[in-house]
Amino acid sequence: MISLTGRRQADGTWKHRPWRLKASILFVAVLAVAFGAAAHGAWVSQRSGKGYELRGVWGTSCSDVFAVGTGGVILHYDGSDWTAMPSGTTNDLEDVWGTGRSNVFAVGAEGTILHYDGTSWSPMEVESSGLFLAVWGTGPTNVVAVGGAAGGMGGLGVAYRYDGRTWVESKTTGGYSATGVWGSARDGTYVIFTNGRLFLHFDGTEWVTMPPIPCKRPPTDIWGTSRADMFMVGGMGKGEIRHYDGAKWTRMDDDTLPVLESVWGVGSSDVYAVGVAGTIVHYDGASWTTMESGTEATLKAVWAASANCVFAVGEGGTVLYYGGS
């Protein structure tokens, strides 16, 4: 409520000072605009408290979000603040995913796979010294970590599956590092490789080669809603977006985008992709449009809890939040 100010006149009436009212209204209007923008319609920077490069982000809700990055950094967001969590490693972490707040996996360099049980992070036993670049699963007893054998990005592609007890190498026909993995309990698991041509599907028994991706540049990430609705992003020099309808890949970009690093959505008509120089693009089911991010930092990962809760992370500890339009 705005209070009117003034002084009492000789006849007992009040003479109000309208400028005070105008100033108060102006002040409230400024606050409304500022806080309205922070809540809806714009990407807002959040303080992570760390200068590491954040490379992966995932959560169970808007108040339970994990981010991982270089130097073994793991951050957690509780809906108000980002805080550091002891990871027990200094190896770079590339991705994070889970089935719930007490069953979260983080993967990275030197064969590192960490597990969070709701209380603390601990290392998991894996017979690998390679670089894990991505992790995804269809449930607690079917989690897949993919990447490259020892030697980094140029190493032979590898995939390890977790059955709820142990991690076992799952033989693929990948000749280059696997950079992205996505799937569902109904559709199985899909993996893309840096050579930009190989696209594999795991049906629960074996890896099956799918139609090659006709991309001109290396893919970096994949996400979808079903086997007939998948998005791939990537690039080298320029960015690239492709869509798979269950039968063929179709190009969606116009060859003007910067390199894209990550893609995630909440539905077929609500998809986000992020990349170098603070690039954020959004797909509404008809076309991709560029969004103002407010940063020039490279954004390495994006994740959405809902249409009104999207996070992007990247260089220098950058964390951006979008509260919807």
N, C-alpha and C positions, 0 to 999 in steps of 0.2 A: 504494500500500500504506500502511496506517495503522500507525504504530509505537506500541506500548504503553510507557508510562513508569512508573517506580516506584523502589523502593529495595530493596537486598538486606537480608534479615533475618539475625539471629544464626545461624540454622540453615542458612544458605546459600540459602534460597529467596527469591523476589522477591515483594514486596507491590506489586501493581499499583494504579495510581490510576485507577479507572474513569471519573472525571469527565473526564480527559484524552481518553479514548476517545470518550465521549459528545460532547464538544465538537468533536472531529475529525469525527465522523460528521455532526453538525449542520452544520458548516462545508461539508463536501463536499455534503451534501444541498441547502444553499442555493445552492451553485455550480451543481449539476445543474439545479435549477429555473430559475435565472437564464439559464444558457446554453441550456438546453433550450427555453425560451420564445423565445429569440432565434433559434434555428435552425428551430423548427417550431411552428406553431399560432398565432403572433401576428405582427402587422406591427411591424417594428423600424425606428426612425429611423436613417438613415445621414448622416454629416457630408459635405455637398457642398462646403463651403468658400466658397460664394457666396450672396449675399443676393438675387440676381435671381429673378424669377419664372420657373420652369421650365415650359415649355408643351408639350414633346414629348419622348418617350423611345422608344428602339428599340435592339435589339442583335442580334448574331448568336449569342450564348450568354450564360451567366450571368457570364462573365468578360470580356465584350466588349460594353459597353453605352454608348450615347450619349444625352445629354440636352441639349436646346437651350432657349433662353429669351430674355428681354428683353435689350436692349443688345448683342445678338450673341453672348451667352455660349454656349459649347459645352463640355460636360464629358464625360469618358470614365471608365468604371469598368472596372478590370482584374481584378476579383474580390476586391480588397482595399481599394483606395482610389479616390476620385473625384479627378480632376485636370483643370485647365482646359486647353483647347486653343486656340491662336490661330485666330481665325475670319476676321480681316481685315475685319470689318464691325462697326458699332455698331447696325445695324438690328435690330429685334426679329425673332427667329426663332420660328416657330409649330409646326413639325413636322419630324420626321426619319425617314427610312426608307432601306433599302438592300437590295442583293442579296447582299452579303458584306462582310467587314471592309475590303476595299479598293475598295468601290464604294457609297458612302453619300451621300445627298442631304439637305440641310437647306433649308427654304424659309421665307420670311417677308415682311416689309414692303418696300415700294418695289421690287417685282419681284425680290427677292433669291432666288437659288437658288445654293447652294454645293455643291461636290462634294469628297468625301474619297477619295483614292486609296490609302489605307493609310499614307501618310506625312504629308500636309498637306492643309489645306482651301484651295480656290481658288474664285473666283467663276465662274459660268457665264454665257454671253451669252444674254440673254432680252430680247425686245422687249416689255417690260411694265414699268409703274410701279405695278401694282396690289398688292394684299395677298394673298399666297398663304397659305392656312390649313391645307392638308393635302397630303401627298404619298404616293403608293403606286405600285406597279408589279407587273407579272407577270414581269419579267425585265430584264436589262441593256439591252435594246433596246425596252422598252415601259414607260416611267415616266410617270405623270400627276401634275401639280401643279394644284390647284384653289383657287379663292378668289373675290375680287371685284376688279373693275376699280378704277382710281384713285378714291379716295373712301371706301375702307375697306369695312366690313361691309355698308353699304347699296348698294354699287356693283353693277353688273351682273355676273352670274356668269361666270367665265372658267375655262378649262381649257387647259393646255399639255401637249403630249406630247413625250417625248424618245425618239428612235429609236436612241440610242447615239452620235449625232453632233451633232444640233442639237435645240433646243427650238422647236416650232412651235405656234401657237395652234390649238386644236381647237374649232371652232364648236359651241356648244351652244345650247339654247333656254332656258337659265336666265335668269330675270329678276331674281334676287337672288343674293347671294354663295353660292358653294358651300362648305359647311363640312366635309364629310367625303367620303372616297373609299376604296373597298375593292374588291378583285377577285382573280381568279386566272387562270392561263393557260388553264384549261379554261372558266371562266365569263365571262371578260371583265371590264370595269370598271364599277362602280356609283358614282354620285355623288348626294348629297343636298344640298338647298338650304335657306337660312334661312327661306324662306317656308313651309316645312313641308308643302308639297303636291307639289313637283316631285321626281321620282325618275327618274334617267336611267341607261340602260345603254349602254355602248359595246361593240359587237360586233367591233371591229377595223376597221370601215369607216365606220360612222356612229353618231350618238347616237340612241337610241330611247327614247321616253317610256314609262315603266312605270306600273303602277297607282299613283295618288297615295297619299301616306301620310296616313291619317286622324288625324293628331296634332293636339292642341289647342295645342301650344307649339312653338317653333322647335327643330328637331333640331340637334345639335352634332357627332355622330359616328356612324359605321357600321362594323360588323365582322361577318364571317360565316365559315362553313365551306364554303358552296356557294350556288348561286343559289336553293336552296330552304331556306336556313337562315341568315338574316341578322338582326342585332340593331341597332336604332337607339336612341340615347339623346339627351336634350336637356332643354329646359325653360325656363321663365321664371316666376319666383315659386315654382313647384313643378317637380319633375322628371317625366320621362316615359320609359317603355321600351316599345318595340314590337318585334314579331317578324314576319318575313316568311317564309312557307313555300313561296314560289314562285308563289303565286296571290293571296294576300291578306295584309294586315297585321293582327296581333292585339295588343291592348293587354295588357301584362304587369304594370303597376304598379297600385297601389291609390289613387293620387292623394295620397299622403302623403310621397313622397320629396322631398328637396331637389333643386335643379337639378343635373343630371348633365352632365359635360363630355366624358367619354371612355369608350370600351368596347373591351375586347380579351379574347380567350380562347385556350385551348389545345385546345378541342373543344366540341361541342354541349352538353355537360353540365359545363363548367368555364369559366364566363365571368365577368369582373369589369367593374364600372362604377364610376367615381369622380366626385366633384363637390364642391360647396361645403361648407364647414364640416367638412372631413375625411371626407366621406361615402364609404364603400366598401360596395358590395353585391355579392354573389356568387350566381350561378345554378348549380345542381347538376343541371339537367336536368328538375327538377320545380317548383322555386320559388326565388324570390330571398330572400336573408337578409342582414341588415346585419352588417358586421364592424366590430370596434372598431379604429380607426386610430391612436388616441393623439394626434391632432392636430385643431385647429380650422381649420387652413389649408385654403384651397380647393385641391383636387387637380385639376390640369389634364389629366393624361394618365396612362395605364396601359399597360403592356406585359408580356407573359409569355414567357419562354423555354421554360418547362415548368410542370407542376403544382407543382413545388418551387422555382420561381424566378420571382417576380413583382415588378415595380417600379412604383411610383406616384410622380409628381413634381408640384410645385405652387408655391404662393406662398412667398416668403422663402427660396428655395433648398431647400425641403422635398424630401427623398428618403426613401421608405419601401420596405422590402424584406419580402417574405413568402416563407418557406421551405417552405410546405405545411403540411398539418394532421397 
